[in-house]
Amino acid sequence: MLRILILCHGNICRSPLAEVLIDAAIGADPLLAGRVVVSSAGTSDEHAGEGMHENSAAILNARGLRSAHQARHFTPALATTLDLVLAADQANLRNGRAIIRMAERQPKICLLRDFDPAAVGRDLDDPWGYPLGAYERVAAEITAAIPDLLAELRERL
């Protein structure tokens, strides 16, 4: 079983949106379904226990995907259970690396947008505080990274 985690700051906007979109794509892939577990967390604990932001939930609900979520904090203990961490942006990549250095077992960490060969910039901008259109842009950027991410996951299995 391969375990991946999407990492952002608060675990209420980008990472839960990416978790569900990536999980749906994995579930539709006969080579990956049942062999890859996707989760998410935040480098900050300020939203721990909260649900997903309403705009992220609206995008997922419109696609018929689940929107139930409970934010959690990324810790060294959690990192130890993972194979791959996909950070939303460079700030969370740095913070995630610092947390992973304290882990007993250290997963690989990289940026989610590294899997989009056409990406302009490497960061998945935080849509928090912006209108629904910003969340839709983030969903499109996540979706663009999924094909190459799935190819990477197939190679790892």
Secondary structure, DSSP 4 states (H G I P E B T S, - for coil): -EEEEEEESSSSSHHHHHHHHHHHHHHT-TTTTTTEEEEEEES--TTTT----HHHHHHHHHTT--------B--HHHHHT-SEEEESSHHHHHHHHHHHHTSSS--EEEEGGGG-TT-SSS-----TTS-HHHHHHHHHHHHHHHHHHHHHHHHH-
